Amino acid sequence: MREVALADGEKIRYDRLLLATGAEPVRLSIPGANLPQVHTLRSLADCRAIIARAKTARSAVVLGASFIGLEVAAALRAREIEVHVVAPEKRPMERILVADG
């Protein structure tokens, strides 16, 4: 059994841990964004849909190079799918890990 220590010193035991950042996904406003092969990851159902599509996929494009996008890319690569990560930043996780100035 593992545990998480909270800021007040309380410890919570767990078998499995899900870290949810609470960020809202950016919804695409371009033609084709509502096609059945376009997925947003926000729930277990979304995850299952992506896994189901991955069973027959040879390649995928992941929009976003933060934690969720890179985790999706890694999971797809583990299934031997060619993955292209697209993001507006020059480096993965740049907005999160690179300090301004």
Legacy VTK file of the C-alpha trace (Angstrom):
# vtk DataFile Version 3.0
C-alpha trace
ASCII
DATASET POLYDATA
POINTS 101 float
0.000 0.000 0.000
1.240 3.496 -0.854
0.340 6.807 0.665
0.189 10.503 -0.120
1.239 13.064 2.489
-0.849 16.231 2.501
0.464 19.687 3.398
-1.088 19.459 6.882
0.744 16.181 7.557
-2.275 13.913 7.048
-1.430 10.722 5.130
-3.874 9.000 2.796
-3.289 5.399 1.717
-4.093 4.258 -1.830
-3.757 1.340 -4.274
-3.962 3.515 -7.379
-3.495 7.235 -7.734
-4.925 9.558 -10.374
-3.569 13.096 -10.534
-6.105 15.388 -12.188
-4.894 18.929 -12.730
-8.326 20.356 -13.361
-7.238 22.146 -16.521
-9.819 22.567 -19.245
-8.942 21.189 -22.677
-8.701 23.585 -25.586
-11.498 22.705 -27.984
-10.651 22.982 -31.656
-12.731 25.411 -33.711
-11.594 24.194 -37.125
-13.325 22.129 -39.804
-13.143 18.437 -38.943
-12.803 18.927 -35.197
-16.039 17.001 -34.613
-15.084 13.954 -36.679
-15.301 10.587 -34.873
-11.525 10.062 -34.945
-10.903 13.307 -33.008
-10.835 12.742 -29.242
-10.427 14.874 -26.130
-9.176 13.155 -22.977
-11.201 14.215 -19.928
-12.765 11.015 -18.593
-12.397 7.261 -18.353
-14.881 6.943 -21.221
-12.644 9.225 -23.337
-9.647 7.070 -22.436
-11.469 3.895 -23.458
-12.491 5.462 -26.765
-8.881 6.403 -27.520
-7.680 2.891 -26.632
-10.356 1.363 -28.869
-9.303 3.539 -31.812
-5.635 2.779 -31.130
-6.234 -0.924 -31.786
-6.464 -0.239 -35.525
-4.392 2.946 -35.796
-0.970 3.152 -37.410
-0.368 6.826 -36.656
-1.778 9.589 -34.463
-1.445 13.303 -33.889
-1.554 14.572 -30.305
-2.331 18.255 -29.862
-0.621 19.576 -26.777
2.785 18.953 -25.238
1.923 19.231 -21.558
1.465 16.384 -19.089
-1.720 14.906 -20.543
-0.661 15.213 -24.177
2.734 13.655 -23.538
1.200 10.820 -21.488
-1.181 10.080 -24.361
1.726 10.150 -26.804
3.731 7.736 -24.627
0.770 5.370 -24.276
0.255 5.349 -28.042
3.968 4.761 -28.683
3.833 1.811 -26.265
1.231 0.380 -28.658
3.728 0.864 -31.521
1.748 3.700 -33.098
3.621 6.486 -34.878
2.903 9.679 -32.936
3.334 13.329 -33.870
2.999 15.856 -31.039
1.903 19.339 -32.105
1.971 22.344 -29.778
2.393 26.113 -30.052
5.406 26.120 -27.739
8.949 25.473 -28.963
9.608 22.835 -26.258
7.419 20.231 -24.523
5.911 21.473 -21.239
7.446 24.910 -21.827
4.503 26.826 -20.313
4.627 24.680 -17.187
8.343 24.187 -16.538
10.076 27.238 -18.011
10.089 30.340 -15.829
9.445 33.695 -17.462
12.291 36.042 -18.102
LINES 1 102
101 0 1 2 3 4 5 6 7 8 9 10 11 12 13 14 15 16 17 18 19 20 21 22 23 24 25 26 27 28 29 30 31 32 33 34 35 36 37 38 39 40 41 42 43 44 45 46 47 48 49 50 51 52 53 54 55 56 57 58 59 60 61 62 63 64 65 66 67 68 69 70 71 72 73 74 75 76 77 78 79 80 81 82 83 84 85 86 87 88 89 90 91 92 93 94 95 96 97 98 99 100
